[in-house]
Amino acid sequence: MQQKSRSMVRRKRKNTVPVLITGMLVIIFLVIVGAIAVSALSWVRGMLARPGIASGLPASSGPSENVKYQFGQVLPTWTGTKRVTVLLLGIDERSQETGPFRTDTMMLLTLDPTTKMAGVLSIPRDLWVPIPGYGEGRINTAHFLGDLYKHTGGGPMLARETVEYNLGVPIDFHVRLNFQAFVSLVNMIGGVDIYVEKEIYDPTYPDYAYGYDPLYIEAGWHHFDGEMALKYARTRHGSSDFDRARRQQQVMSAILEKVTNIGLLPDLAKKAPEIYKMLEASVQTDMALDQMLALANLATEVDRSTIRYGVIDQTCTQQWVTADGAQVLIPLRDRMREVRDYVFAADVLTPAPGQGNTAQSGITPTPEVATISVLNGTARAGLAGMTSDYLKAQGLDVTAVGNADRQDYAQSVVVMNRDKQFTAARIASLLHLPATAVVRGTDSGAAQDITVILGNDYAGPPQD
């Protein structure tokens, strides 16, 4: 395809409103709730009868052994065995504007149907990459260019081809949505509980009319409605786009926990027609409804504590200024592949001491030797000692036990002082901590490779 001149696609810069994408977890919620209440309605049955049924799915017009019942309603089951990957695109779309639009947020969500391992990978919008057929540019311009030049499949397809080319992973589906759907969704589920690690003050937080709406959030636990959850995830004051990506993943995890509460779903099911209408108006995807239903069914079988979250951050990129003066991120491809491989691992990687473990995804991890310190960040006496004994019994090398710098940690963290991803993931899994508990430390001179700080969310080591 003929290369397009970058000067042709320059747009007047505006005070953009970043979009929070909760990704496929939003779609999971919408389609599960929609199916519960309205799958028996004739107009939904008509949609299910449309062409586009995924390979291996049961026909939606009749009974099948590959069908699951939830609250008395029928949901198809995903019977394929190949990994499924979805590209999530968040666009800065406002009612007073027309496109084309750039993507403010890009995420890859992946799920292995055999091992039930899932992962989420956030891609920074300033990543400077080849856009197939359009030269080099920020990765967030691929969607804009695809719509502007009427690329086959439009902006979503060019964004998809760009991510596939640069990340080296096949993408099965794409989903594009705007932030109005997110705000409505969070309000519909009654808000989410979020722990804010550090105080946030953003006097120049943008409003919807290109002005300012000053934002202040205290550190600690908060119950956010849709608007506040969006503000928490989109603010960049005093932090980077990498921190924003992590906040987005934190909110994503909180939404998943809320909507998978079995006591909540029946009440939400009553709102299914409204939810379905919102989905139809705010989301564009190449998935058929029966494919979404089956994928949602599959996702309910995933253990949330094993979901792997990754961000292409400062460890995978290098800052650079283009000839036009634009500040962009050059990918360090070896490092970027490491993060990708961690997110896309098909099973929980738990290599025994001195032995490797070949994941079903084809990724062969290098056996790790990692030293560990366990610190008690709570007022519960003996918690670090009991946990240390448990980890040692699992073959891990705990070399230090003690108290943390304070005893009021709300959430536990597994700090990687050095790059020991597989051991850190194993610790989080053994202690039943969410994958988001694993963070990268800043003290490369720390005595131990990994520091585990136990917070009040930690129930204690599993009992035999």
C-alpha positions as CSV (number, residue, x, y, z in Angstrom):
1,M,0.0,0.0,0.0
2,Q,1.2,3.4,-0.8
3,Q,2.9,5.3,2.0
4,K,0.8,8.2,3.3
5,S,2.5,11.5,4.2
6,R,2.3,12.2,7.9
7,S,1.8,15.9,7.1
8,M,-1.6,15.0,5.5
9,V,-2.9,13.7,8.8
10,R,-2.0,16.4,11.2
11,R,-4.8,17.6,13.3
12,K,-5.2,20.5,15.6
13,R,-4.2,19.4,19.1
14,K,-6.9,19.6,21.7
15,N,-7.3,19.0,25.4
16,T,-8.1,15.3,25.0
17,V,-10.2,13.3,27.4
18,P,-8.5,10.0,27.9
19,V,-10.7,6.9,27.8
20,L,-10.8,4.2,30.5
21,I,-11.2,0.8,28.9
22,T,-12.3,-2.0,31.1
23,G,-12.0,-4.2,28.1
24,M,-13.4,-7.6,27.6
25,L,-14.4,-7.7,31.2
26,V,-17.0,-5.1,30.4
27,I,-18.2,-7.1,27.4
28,I,-18.3,-10.2,29.6
29,F,-20.5,-8.4,32.1
30,L,-22.8,-7.1,29.5
31,V,-23.3,-10.3,27.5
32,I,-23.7,-12.5,30.6
33,V,-26.4,-10.2,32.1
34,G,-28.0,-9.7,28.8
35,A,-28.2,-13.4,28.1
36,I,-29.6,-14.2,31.6
37,A,-32.7,-12.0,31.1
38,V,-33.4,-11.7,27.5
39,S,-32.1,-14.8,25.7
40,A,-35.6,-16.2,25.7
41,L,-37.0,-13.1,23.9
42,S,-37.7,-13.6,20.2
43,W,-35.6,-10.7,19.1
44,V,-32.5,-12.0,20.8
45,R,-33.2,-15.5,19.3
46,G,-33.3,-13.8,15.9
47,M,-29.9,-12.2,16.5
48,L,-28.5,-15.5,17.6
49,A,-29.7,-17.1,14.4
50,R,-27.7,-14.7,12.3
51,P,-24.6,-16.0,10.4
52,G,-21.3,-15.7,12.2
53,I,-21.5,-18.5,14.7
54,A,-18.0,-19.3,15.8
55,S,-16.4,-22.6,14.8
56,G,-17.2,-25.3,17.3
57,L,-20.2,-23.4,18.9
58,P,-23.6,-25.0,19.2
59,A,-26.4,-23.8,17.0
60,S,-28.4,-21.2,18.8
61,S,-31.7,-22.3,17.5
62,G,-31.9,-25.7,19.3
63,P,-30.7,-27.7,22.3
64,S,-27.1,-29.0,22.5
65,E,-25.0,-30.8,25.0
66,N,-22.5,-27.9,24.6
67,V,-24.9,-25.4,26.3
68,K,-24.6,-24.2,29.9
69,Y,-27.6,-23.1,32.0
70,Q,-27.4,-20.0,34.2
71,F,-30.4,-18.8,36.1
72,G,-32.6,-21.0,33.9
73,Q,-31.3,-19.4,30.7
74,V,-29.2,-21.1,27.9
75,L,-25.7,-19.9,27.1
76,P,-23.5,-21.5,24.4
77,T,-20.2,-23.0,25.4
78,W,-16.9,-22.1,23.7
79,T,-15.6,-25.5,22.5
80,G,-12.5,-24.3,20.6
81,T,-9.0,-25.1,22.1
82,K,-6.9,-22.3,20.5
83,R,-6.0,-19.2,22.5
84,V,-8.4,-16.3,22.0
85,T,-7.1,-12.8,21.9
86,V,-9.1,-9.6,21.7
87,L,-7.9,-6.1,21.0
88,L,-9.6,-3.4,23.0
89,L,-9.7,0.1,21.6
90,G,-10.8,3.1,23.5
91,I,-11.6,6.2,21.5
92,D,-11.8,9.9,22.5
93,E,-15.3,10.3,21.1
94,R,-17.5,13.2,22.0
95,S,-21.0,14.0,21.0
96,Q,-20.1,17.4,19.5
97,E,-17.4,15.9,17.3
98,T,-17.1,13.6,14.3
99,G,-14.3,11.2,13.5
100,P,-11.9,9.9,12.6
101,F,-10.6,9.4,16.2
102,R,-7.3,8.3,17.6
103,T,-7.2,5.6,20.3
104,D,-6.4,6.8,23.8
105,T,-6.2,3.3,25.2
106,M,-5.2,0.0,23.7
107,M,-5.2,-3.4,25.5
108,L,-4.8,-7.0,24.5
109,L,-6.9,-9.5,26.4
110,T,-6.1,-13.1,26.0
111,L,-7.6,-16.4,27.3
112,D,-6.4,-19.9,26.8
113,P,-9.5,-22.2,26.7
114,T,-7.5,-25.3,27.8
115,T,-5.7,-24.0,30.9
116,K,-8.2,-21.2,31.7
117,M,-5.3,-18.7,32.0
118,A,-6.0,-15.1,31.1
119,G,-3.9,-12.0,30.6
120,V,-4.2,-8.3,30.0
121,L,-1.5,-6.3,28.3
122,S,-1.6,-2.5,28.1
123,I,0.0,-0.7,25.1
124,P,1.1,2.9,25.5
125,R,-0.4,5.3,22.9
126,D,3.0,7.0,22.2
127,L,4.8,3.8,21.2
128,W,6.6,4.7,17.9
129,V,6.1,1.8,15.5
130,P,5.7,0.9,11.8
131,I,2.1,1.1,10.8
132,P,1.7,-1.4,7.9
133,G,1.4,0.6,4.7
134,Y,1.5,4.0,6.4
135,G,5.1,4.5,7.5
136,E,6.1,5.0,11.2
137,G,4.0,6.8,13.7
138,R,2.5,6.6,17.2
139,I,0.6,3.4,17.6
140,N,-2.6,5.4,18.5
141,T,-2.7,6.9,15.1
142,A,-3.3,3.6,13.3
143,H,-7.1,3.8,14.1
144,F,-7.2,7.4,12.8
145,L,-5.4,6.5,9.6
146,G,-7.5,3.5,9.0
147,D,-10.8,5.5,9.2
148,L,-9.3,8.5,7.3
149,Y,-8.1,6.6,4.3
150,K,-10.9,4.0,4.4
151,H,-8.5,1.1,5.0
152,T,-10.2,-2.3,4.5
153,G,-12.0,-2.9,7.8
154,G,-11.5,0.8,8.8
155,G,-9.6,2.1,11.8
156,P,-10.1,-1.0,14.0
157,M,-8.6,-3.3,11.4
158,L,-5.6,-1.2,10.8
159,A,-5.0,-0.9,14.6
160,R,-5.3,-4.6,14.8
161,E,-2.8,-5.2,12.0
162,T,-0.4,-2.8,13.6
163,V,-0.5,-4.5,17.0
164,E,-0.1,-7.9,15.4
165,Y,2.9,-6.7,13.3
166,N,4.7,-5.2,16.3
167,L,3.7,-7.6,19.1
168,G,3.9,-10.8,17.1
169,V,0.6,-12.2,18.4
170,P,-2.4,-13.1,16.3
171,I,-5.6,-11.2,17.2
172,D,-9.0,-13.0,16.8
173,F,-11.4,-10.1,17.5
174,H,-11.5,-6.4,18.2
175,V,-13.8,-4.3,20.4
176,R,-14.0,-0.5,20.2
177,L,-16.0,1.5,22.7
178,N,-16.1,5.0,24.3
179,F,-16.1,6.1,27.9
180,Q,-19.9,6.8,28.1
181,A,-20.5,3.1,28.1
182,F,-18.0,2.6,31.0
183,V,-19.5,5.4,33.2
184,S,-23.0,3.9,32.7
185,L,-21.8,0.4,33.4
186,V,-20.1,1.3,36.7
187,N,-23.1,3.2,37.9
188,M,-25.3,0.3,36.9
189,I,-23.4,-2.1,39.2
190,G,-23.4,0.3,42.1
191,G,-19.9,1.6,41.8
192,V,-16.5,0.0,42.6
193,D,-14.2,-0.1,45.6
194,I,-10.7,1.2,44.8
195,Y,-7.6,1.6,47.0
196,V,-5.7,4.8,46.1
197,E,-2.0,4.3,47.0
198,K,-1.0,8.0,46.8
199,E,-2.9,11.2,47.1
200,I,-3.9,12.7,43.7
201,Y,-4.3,16.4,43.0
202,D,-4.8,17.4,39.4
203,P,-5.8,21.1,39.1
204,T,-5.9,20.8,35.3
205,Y,-8.0,17.8,34.9
206,P,-9.9,18.3,31.7
207,D,-13.7,18.7,31.6
208,Y,-15.9,17.9,28.6
209,A,-15.8,21.4,27.1
210,Y,-12.0,21.8,26.8
211,G,-11.8,23.5,30.2
212,Y,-10.6,22.3,33.6
213,D,-12.4,20.3,36.4
214,P,-9.9,20.2,39.3
215,L,-9.6,16.7,40.8
216,Y,-8.5,15.7,44.3
217,I,-8.6,12.2,45.7
218,E,-7.2,11.3,49.1
219,A,-5.1,8.2,49.6
220,G,-6.9,5.1,51.0
221,W,-10.0,3.2,50.2
222,H,-12.8,4.8,48.1
223,H,-16.1,3.8,46.7
224,F,-16.3,5.4,43.2
225,D,-19.2,5.9,40.9
226,G,-18.7,5.8,37.2
227,E,-17.5,9.4,36.8
228,M,-15.0,9.1,39.7
229,A,-13.7,5.8,38.5
230,L,-13.1,7.3,35.1
231,K,-11.4,10.3,36.6
232,Y,-9.1,8.1,38.7
233,A,-8.0,6.1,35.7
234,R,-7.6,8.9,33.2
235,T,-5.7,11.5,35.3
236,R,-2.0,11.8,34.4
237,H,-1.1,14.6,36.8
238,G,2.2,13.8,38.7
239,S,2.5,10.4,36.9
240,S,3.0,8.9,33.5
241,D,0.9,7.0,31.0
242,F,2.4,3.9,32.4
243,D,0.9,4.7,35.9
244,R,-2.4,5.5,34.2
245,A,-2.4,2.1,32.5
246,R,-1.9,0.4,35.8
247,R,-4.7,2.3,37.3
248,Q,-6.9,1.2,34.5
249,Q,-6.0,-2.4,35.1
250,Q,-6.8,-1.8,38.8
251,V,-10.3,-0.6,38.0
252,M,-10.7,-3.4,35.6
253,S,-10.0,-5.9,38.3
254,A,-12.4,-4.2,40.7
255,I,-15.2,-4.3,38.1
256,L,-14.5,-8.0,37.5
257,E,-14.7,-8.8,41.2
258,K,-18.0,-6.8,41.5
259,V,-19.8,-8.3,38.6
260,T,-18.8,-11.9,39.2
261,N,-20.4,-11.8,42.7
262,I,-23.1,-14.4,42.3
263,G,-25.5,-12.4,44.5
264,L,-25.3,-9.4,42.2
265,L,-26.1,-11.0,38.8
266,P,-29.8,-11.8,39.3
267,D,-30.6,-8.2,40.2
268,L,-28.6,-6.9,37.3
269,A,-30.3,-9.3,35.0
270,K,-33.5,-7.3,35.4
271,K,-31.7,-4.4,33.6
272,A,-30.6,-6.5,30.7
273,P,-32.6,-4.7,28.0
274,E,-31.1,-1.4,29.1
275,I,-27.6,-2.9,29.2
276,Y,-28.0,-4.5,25.8
277,K,-29.2,-1.2,24.3
278,M,-26.1,0.6,25.8
279,L,-23.8,-2.1,24.4
280,E,-25.3,-1.8,20.9
281,A,-25.0,2.0,20.9
282,S,-21.5,2.3,22.4
283,V,-19.6,-0.7,21.2
284,Q,-18.4,-1.8,17.7
285,T,-17.0,-5.3,17.4
286,D,-16.5,-8.0,14.8
287,M,-17.7,-10.7,17.3
288,A,-21.2,-12.1,16.7
289,L,-23.5,-12.1,19.7
290,D,-23.3,-15.9,20.1
291,Q,-19.5,-15.7,20.1
292,M,-19.6,-13.1,22.9
293,L,-21.9,-15.2,24.9
294,A,-19.7,-18.3,24.5
295,L,-16.5,-16.3,25.3
296,A,-18.2,-14.8,28.4
297,N,-19.2,-18.2,29.5
298,L,-15.6,-19.4,29.2
299,A,-14.3,-16.3,31.1
300,T,-16.5,-17.1,34.1
301,E,-14.3,-20.2,34.6
302,V,-11.1,-18.2,35.0
303,D,-9.6,-17.9,38.5
304,R,-9.3,-14.1,39.0
305,S,-6.2,-14.5,41.2
306,T,-4.3,-16.0,38.2
307,I,-5.0,-13.3,35.7
308,R,-1.7,-11.8,34.5
309,Y,-1.5,-8.0,34.0
310,G,1.3,-6.4,32.1
311,V,2.2,-2.9,30.9
312,I,4.7,-2.0,28.1
313,D,6.3,0.6,30.3
314,Q,9.6,2.4,30.8
315,T,11.4,-0.9,31.2
316,C,10.4,-1.8,27.6
317,T,10.8,1.6,25.9
318,Q,13.2,4.5,25.4
319,Q,12.1,8.1,25.2
320,W,12.9,9.9,21.9
321,V,12.1,13.2,20.2
322,T,11.2,13.1,16.5
323,A,12.4,15.6,13.9
324,D,9.0,17.3,14.4
325,G,9.6,17.7,18.1
326,A,7.2,15.0,19.2
327,Q,8.0,13.1,22.3
328,V,7.5,9.3,21.6
329,L,8.6,5.9,23.0
330,I,10.9,3.7,21.0
331,P,10.2,0.0,21.8
332,L,13.0,-2.1,23.2
333,R,11.8,-5.2,21.5
334,D,13.6,-7.8,23.6
335,R,12.2,-6.4,26.8
336,M,8.8,-5.9,25.2
337,R,8.7,-9.6,24.2
338,E,9.5,-10.6,27.8
339,V,6.4,-8.7,29.1
340,R,4.3,-10.1,26.3
341,D,5.4,-13.7,27.0
342,Y,4.6,-13.2,30.7
343,V,1.1,-12.1,30.0
344,F,0.5,-14.8,27.3
345,A,1.8,-17.7,29.4
346,A,-0.7,-20.5,29.1
347,D,-0.3,-21.9,32.6
348,V,0.9,-20.9,36.0
349,L,4.7,-21.1,35.7
350,T,6.0,-22.8,38.9
351,P,9.5,-24.2,38.1
352,A,10.8,-26.5,40.7
353,P,14.3,-25.6,42.1
354,G,16.8,-26.3,39.4
355,Q,14.3,-27.3,36.8
356,G,12.5,-25.5,34.0
357,N,8.8,-25.7,33.1
358,T,7.6,-25.6,29.5
359,A,4.3,-23.7,29.3
360,Q,1.7,-25.0,26.9
361,S,1.9,-21.7,25.1
362,G,5.4,-22.8,23.9
363,I,7.2,-20.3,26.1
364,T,10.1,-22.0,28.0
365,P,11.0,-20.0,31.1
366,T,14.5,-19.9,32.4
367,P,14.9,-21.6,35.8
368,E,15.1,-18.8,38.4
369,V,17.1,-18.6,41.6
370,A,15.5,-15.9,43.7
371,T,15.9,-14.8,47.3
372,I,12.9,-13.6,49.2
373,S,12.1,-11.5,52.2
374,V,8.7,-11.6,53.9
375,L,7.6,-8.6,55.9
376,N,4.5,-8.1,58.0
377,G,2.6,-5.0,57.1
378,T,-0.2,-5.7,59.6
379,A,-0.7,-5.7,63.3
380,R,-1.3,-9.5,63.3
381,A,1.6,-11.0,65.2
382,G,3.5,-13.9,63.6
383,L,2.0,-13.5,60.2
384,A,5.3,-13.1,58.4
385,G,6.8,-16.1,60.2
386,M,3.9,-18.4,59.3
387,T,4.0,-17.3,55.7
388,S,7.8,-17.7,55.5
389,D,7.4,-21.3,56.7
390,Y,4.7,-22.0,54.2
391,L,6.8,-20.6,51.3
392,K,9.9,-22.5,52.4
393,A,7.8,-25.7,52.4
394,Q,7.0,-25.0,48.7
395,G,10.7,-24.9,47.9
396,L,11.2,-21.1,47.8
397,D,14.3,-19.5,49.3
398,V,13.1,-17.1,52.0
399,T,16.2,-15.5,53.6
400,A,14.7,-12.7,55.7
401,V,11.6,-12.3,57.8
402,G,10.5,-9.2,59.8
403,N,8.2,-6.3,60.1
404,A,7.5,-3.8,57.3
405,D,8.1,0.0,57.7
406,R,4.5,0.3,58.9
407,Q,1.7,-2.0,60.0
408,D,-1.3,-0.5,58.2
409,Y,-0.8,-1.8,54.7
410,A,-4.3,-2.3,53.2
411,Q,-3.1,-4.5,50.3
412,S,-0.3,-7.0,50.0
413,V,2.4,-6.5,47.4
414,V,5.1,-8.7,45.9
415,V,7.9,-6.4,45.0
416,M,10.4,-7.5,42.3
417,N,13.6,-5.8,43.2
418,R,15.1,-7.7,40.3
419,D,13.5,-9.3,37.3
420,K,12.2,-12.5,38.8
421,Q,8.8,-12.6,37.1
422,F,8.0,-16.3,37.3
423,T,8.9,-16.6,41.0
424,A,6.9,-13.4,41.8
425,A,3.9,-14.9,39.9
426,R,4.3,-18.1,41.8
427,I,4.3,-16.4,45.2
428,A,1.2,-14.4,44.3
429,S,-0.6,-17.6,43.3
430,L,0.5,-19.6,46.4
431,L,-0.7,-16.8,48.7
432,H,-3.9,-16.3,46.8
433,L,-3.1,-12.7,45.9
434,P,-4.3,-11.1,42.7
435,A,-1.8,-10.8,39.8
436,T,-1.9,-7.0,40.3
437,A,-0.1,-7.5,43.6
438,V,3.1,-8.1,41.7
439,V,4.9,-4.8,41.1
440,R,8.4,-3.7,40.0
441,G,10.6,-2.2,42.7
442,T,12.9,0.7,42.4
443,D,15.7,-0.5,44.8
444,S,18.0,-2.6,42.6
445,G,20.4,-2.8,45.5
446,A,17.9,-4.5,47.8
447,A,19.3,-7.5,49.7
448,Q,16.7,-9.9,48.4
449,D,15.4,-10.3,44.8
450,I,11.8,-10.2,45.9
451,T,10.2,-8.5,48.9
452,V,6.7,-9.7,50.0
453,I,4.8,-7.2,52.2
454,L,1.7,-8.7,53.7
455,G,-1.3,-6.4,54.0
456,N,-4.7,-6.6,55.7
457,D,-6.2,-8.2,52.6
458,Y,-4.1,-11.3,53.2
459,A,-5.9,-14.1,55.1
460,G,-2.8,-16.0,56.0
461,P,-1.1,-19.1,54.5
462,P,-3.4,-21.9,53.2
463,Q,-4.1,-24.5,55.8
464,D,-3.6,-28.2,55.0
